[in-house]
Amino acid sequence: MAKKFRRFIWQFVIGLGFLSGLWTAIGIDPEEVLITALGSTITMISPDPTLRALFLILPTLLLIGSVIGAYRNGKVPGLISVLVAYVSGLAILTSAIAGLALLGVAVVLAYYSTRHRRR
């Protein structure tokens, strides 16, 4: 159970929630920058409109996949913990104490979601 908890914390709470909120607060989206650069390179090599469409919908598909993964691993409390972690990432630049407190709440919710969930 501890391995599942650690994986959920790092992959979903920290990765999907907190870091996404932090990048939003800063004002950049590294995923968008990377996908745009990769998309530009690939369309220069092969100017197929299908490839261009794929790179336009890829960020949405990745987000949907991440949310489904968070739900499968933590159900509703897991999704709430990811949302609280996102808010903590947004808040960390304005108030470090509030951001860290919210991140702590997200970790406790994630622990609850992975520990008390039945298969």
C-alpha positions in Angstrom: 0.0 0.0 0.0 2.9 2.4 0.7 4.2 2.0 -2.8 0.8 2.9 -4.3 0.5 5.9 -2.0 4.0 7.2 -3.0 3.3 6.7 -6.7 -0.1 8.5 -6.3 1.5 11.4 -4.5 4.4 11.9 -6.9 2.5 11.2 -10.1 -0.9 12.9 -9.5 -0.7 15.2 -6.5 2.7 16.7 -7.1 2.9 16.2 -10.9 -0.6 16.8 -12.1 -1.9 19.0 -9.3 0.8 21.1 -7.6 3.2 21.6 -10.5 0.4 22.4 -12.9 -0.9 25.0 -10.5 2.6 26.4 -10.0 3.2 26.6 -13.8 -0.2 28.3 -14.2 0.7 30.8 -11.5 4.0 31.6 -13.2 2.2 32.0 -16.5 3.8 29.3 -18.7 2.9 25.7 -19.6 5.9 23.6 -20.3 3.8 20.8 -21.8 2.3 23.3 -24.3 5.8 24.7 -25.2 7.2 21.2 -25.7 4.2 20.0 -27.8 4.3 23.1 -29.9 8.0 22.8 -30.6 7.7 19.1 -31.4 4.6 19.7 -33.6 6.4 22.5 -35.5 9.4 20.2 -36.2 7.2 17.3 -37.3 5.0 19.4 -39.6 8.1 20.8 -41.2 9.3 17.3 -42.0 5.8 16.0 -43.0 3.2 18.7 -43.6 0.3 16.3 -43.2 -2.9 18.0 -41.8 -3.7 14.9 -39.8 -0.4 15.3 -37.8 -1.2 19.0 -37.2 -4.7 18.0 -35.8 -3.1 15.4 -33.6 -0.8 18.0 -32.0 -3.7 20.4 -31.5 -5.7 17.8 -29.5 -2.8 16.1 -27.8 -2.8 18.4 -24.7 -6.5 17.7 -24.1 -6.0 14.0 -24.5 -3.1 14.0 -22.0 -5.2 15.9 -19.5 -8.1 13.5 -19.9 -5.8 10.6 -19.5 -4.3 12.0 -16.3 -7.6 12.8 -14.8 -8.8 9.2 -15.6 -5.6 7.8 -14.0 -6.1 9.9 -10.9 -9.7 8.7 -10.6 -8.8 5.1 -11.1 -6.1 5.3 -8.4 -7.9 7.5 -5.8 -11.6 7.8 -6.8 -13.3 11.0 -5.8 -11.1 11.7 -2.7 -8.1 11.3 -5.0 -9.5 13.8 -7.5 -10.2 16.2 -4.7 -6.6 15.9 -3.5 -5.3 16.7 -7.0 -7.6 19.7 -7.1 -6.4 20.9 -3.7 -2.8 20.4 -4.8 -3.5 22.5 -7.9 -4.8 25.3 -5.7 -1.7 25.0 -3.5 0.5 25.5 -6.6 -1.5 28.6 -7.5 -1.2 29.9 -4.0 2.4 29.1 -3.3 3.8 32.3 -5.0 1.5 34.6 -3.0 1.7 32.9 0.3 4.2 30.1 0.9 2.5 29.1 4.2 -0.9 28.8 2.7 0.4 26.9 -0.3 2.3 24.5 1.8 -0.7 24.0 4.1 -2.9 23.2 1.2 -0.3 20.8 -0.2 -0.3 19.1 3.2 -4.1 18.8 3.0 -3.8 17.3 -0.5 -1.3 14.7 0.8 -3.6 13.8 3.7 -6.5 13.4 1.2 -4.3 11.3 -1.1 -3.3 9.1 1.8 -7.0 8.6 2.7 -7.9 7.9 -0.9 -5.3 5.2 -1.4 -5.5 3.7 2.0 -9.2 3.4 2.5 -10.3 2.6 -1.1 -11.7 -0.9 -1.8 -11.0 -2.6 -5.0 
